């Protein structure tokens, strides 16, 4: 059985980075579509993309900051530009998650990390 060494880990991380870059671009495009088509695209975004971007927020301790930022951006776009129904589905969970993330890895004396948001 072959061991997974540091070189393998670096290769894995670079492959993952390429995949994550694609997810970042999808988030940006979705935000643009929501901003310009709001109501018309909200159902499609909710049914196909929302759960994928919400998933990292279930356990923020296992995510990289850039993954959390993409998730937060998607949720913000949904609430700002999406339909009322999309807003009502996202909003109740978004506030507590945003506060949780600000407290996560808190670098200052107040216990908040505003850099993440």
MODELLER restraints for C-alpha pairs under 7 A, 6 or more apart:
rsr = mdl.restraints
at = mdl.atoms
rsr.add(forms.Gaussian(group=physical.xy_distance, feature=features.Distance(at['CA:24:A'], at['CA:70:A']), mean=6.36, stdev=0.5))
rsr.add(forms.Gaussian(group=physical.xy_distance, feature=features.Distance(at['CA:27:A'], at['CA:70:A']), mean=6.79, stdev=0.5))
rsr.add(forms.Gaussian(group=physical.xy_distance, feature=features.Distance(at['CA:27:A'], at['CA:74:A']), mean=6.13, stdev=0.5))
rsr.add(forms.Gaussian(group=physical.xy_distance, feature=features.Distance(at['CA:31:A'], at['CA:74:A']), mean=6.71, stdev=0.5))
rsr.add(forms.Gaussian(group=physical.xy_distance, feature=features.Distance(at['CA:31:A'], at['CA:77:A']), mean=5.46, stdev=0.5))
rsr.add(forms.Gaussian(group=physical.xy_distance, feature=features.Distance(at['CA:34:A'], at['CA:41:A']), mean=6.30, stdev=0.5))
rsr.add(forms.Gaussian(group=physical.xy_distance, feature=features.Distance(at['CA:34:A'], at['CA:42:A']), mean=6.80, stdev=0.5))
rsr.add(forms.Gaussian(group=physical.xy_distance, feature=features.Distance(at['CA:34:A'], at['CA:77:A']), mean=6.89, stdev=0.5))
rsr.add(forms.Gaussian(group=physical.xy_distance, feature=features.Distance(at['CA:34:A'], at['CA:81:A']), mean=5.44, stdev=0.5))
rsr.add(forms.Gaussian(group=physical.xy_distance, feature=features.Distance(at['CA:34:A'], at['CA:82:A']), mean=5.84, stdev=0.5))
rsr.add(forms.Gaussian(group=physical.xy_distance, feature=features.Distance(at['CA:35:A'], at['CA:81:A']), mean=5.11, stdev=0.5))
rsr.add(forms.Gaussian(group=physical.xy_distance, feature=features.Distance(at['CA:38:A'], at['CA:81:A']), mean=5.30, stdev=0.5))
rsr.add(forms.Gaussian(group=physical.xy_distance, feature=features.Distance(at['CA:38:A'], at['CA:82:A']), mean=4.64, stdev=0.5))
rsr.add(forms.Gaussian(group=physical.xy_distance, feature=features.Distance(at['CA:38:A'], at['CA:83:A']), mean=6.04, stdev=0.5))
rsr.add(forms.Gaussian(group=physical.xy_distance, feature=features.Distance(at['CA:39:A'], at['CA:82:A']), mean=5.81, stdev=0.5))
rsr.add(forms.Gaussian(group=physical.xy_distance, feature=features.Distance(at['CA:39:A'], at['CA:83:A']), mean=4.65, stdev=0.5))
rsr.add(forms.Gaussian(group=physical.xy_distance, feature=features.Distance(at['CA:42:A'], at['CA:82:A']), mean=5.35, stdev=0.5))
rsr.add(forms.Gaussian(group=physical.xy_distance, feature=features.Distance(at['CA:42:A'], at['CA:83:A']), mean=5.86, stdev=0.5))
rsr.add(forms.Gaussian(group=physical.xy_distance, feature=features.Distance(at['CA:42:A'], at['CA:86:A']), mean=6.48, stdev=0.5))
rsr.add(forms.Gaussian(group=physical.xy_distance, feature=features.Distance(at['CA:46:A'], at['CA:86:A']), mean=6.97, stdev=0.5))
rsr.add(forms.Gaussian(group=physical.xy_distance, feature=features.Distance(at['CA:53:A'], at['CA:71:A']), mean=4.85, stdev=0.5))
rsr.add(forms.Gaussian(group=physical.xy_distance, feature=features.Distance(at['CA:53:A'], at['CA:74:A']), mean=6.79, stdev=0.5))
rsr.add(forms.Gaussian(group=physical.xy_distance, feature=features.Distance(at['CA:54:A'], at['CA:71:A']), mean=5.96, stdev=0.5))
rsr.add(forms.Gaussian(group=physical.xy_distance, feature=features.Distance(at['CA:56:A'], at['CA:63:A']), mean=6.40, stdev=0.5))
rsr.add(forms.Gaussian(group=physical.xy_distance, feature=features.Distance(at['CA:56:A'], at['CA:67:A']), mean=6.92, stdev=0.5))
rsr.add(forms.Gaussian(group=physical.xy_distance, feature=features.Distance(at['CA:56:A'], at['CA:68:A']), mean=6.55, stdev=0.5))
rsr.add(forms.Gaussian(group=physical.xy_distance, feature=features.Distance(at['CA:57:A'], at['CA:68:A']), mean=6.83, stdev=0.5))
rsr.add(forms.Gaussian(group=physical.xy_distance, feature=features.Distance(at['CA:65:A'], at['CA:116:A']), mean=6.79, stdev=0.5))
rsr.add(forms.Gaussian(group=physical.xy_distance, feature=features.Distance(at['CA:69:A'], at['CA:116:A']), mean=6.76, stdev=0.5))
rsr.add(forms.Gaussian(group=physical.xy_distance, feature=features.Distance(at['CA:69:A'], at['CA:117:A']), mean=6.78, stdev=0.5))
rsr.add(forms.Gaussian(group=physical.xy_distance, feature=features.Distance(at['CA:75:A'], at['CA:90:A']), mean=6.88, stdev=0.5))
rsr.add(forms.Gaussian(group=physical.xy_distance, feature=features.Distance(at['CA:78:A'], at['CA:86:A']), mean=6.48, stdev=0.5))
rsr.add(forms.Gaussian(group=physical.xy_distance, feature=features.Distance(at['CA:78:A'], at['CA:87:A']), mean=6.33, stdev=0.5))
rsr.add(forms.Gaussian(group=physical.xy_distance, feature=features.Distance(at['CA:79:A'], at['CA:86:A']), mean=6.84, stdev=0.5))
rsr.add(forms.Gaussian(group=physical.xy_distance, feature=features.Distance(at['CA:79:A'], at['CA:87:A']), mean=4.49, stdev=0.5))
rsr.add(forms.Gaussian(group=physical.xy_distance, feature=features.Distance(at['CA:79:A'], at['CA:90:A']), mean=6.79, stdev=0.5))
rsr.add(forms.Gaussian(group=physical.xy_distance, feature=features.Distance(at['CA:79:A'], at['CA:91:A']), mean=6.85, stdev=0.5))
rsr.add(forms.Gaussian(group=physical.xy_distance, feature=features.Distance(at['CA:102:A'], at['CA:112:A']), mean=5.05, stdev=0.5))
rsr.add(forms.Gaussian(group=physical.xy_distance, feature=features.Distance(at['CA:102:A'], at['CA:113:A']), mean=4.61, stdev=0.5))
rsr.add(forms.Gaussian(group=physical.xy_distance, feature=features.Distance(at['CA:102:A'], at['CA:114:A']), mean=5.94, stdev=0.5))
rsr.add(forms.Gaussian(group=physical.xy_distance, feature=features.Distance(at['CA:102:A'], at['CA:116:A']), mean=6.85, stdev=0.5))
rsr.add(forms.Gaussian(group=physical.xy_distance, feature=features.Distance(at['CA:103:A'], at['CA:111:A']), mean=5.82, stdev=0.5))
rsr.add(forms.Gaussian(group=physical.xy_distance, feature=features.Distance(at['CA:103:A'], at['CA:112:A']), mean=4.81, stdev=0.5))
rsr.add(forms.Gaussian(group=physical.xy_distance, feature=features.Distance(at['CA:103:A'], at['CA:113:A']), mean=6.00, stdev=0.5))
rsr.add(forms.Gaussian(group=physical.xy_distance, feature=features.Distance(at['CA:104:A'], at['CA:113:A']), mean=6.94, stdev=0.5))
rsr.add(forms.Gaussian(group=physical.xy_distance, feature=features.Distance(at['CA:105:A'], at['CA:113:A']), mean=6.80, stdev=0.5))
rsr.add(forms.Gaussian(group=physical.xy_distance, feature=features.Distance(at['CA:106:A'], at['CA:112:A']), mean=4.82, stdev=0.5))
rsr.add(forms.Gaussian(group=physical.xy_distance, feature=features.Distance(at['CA:106:A'], at['CA:113:A']), mean=4.65, stdev=0.5))
rsr.add(forms.Gaussian(group=physical.xy_distance, feature=features.Distance(at['CA:107:A'], at['CA:113:A']), mean=6.03, stdev=0.5))
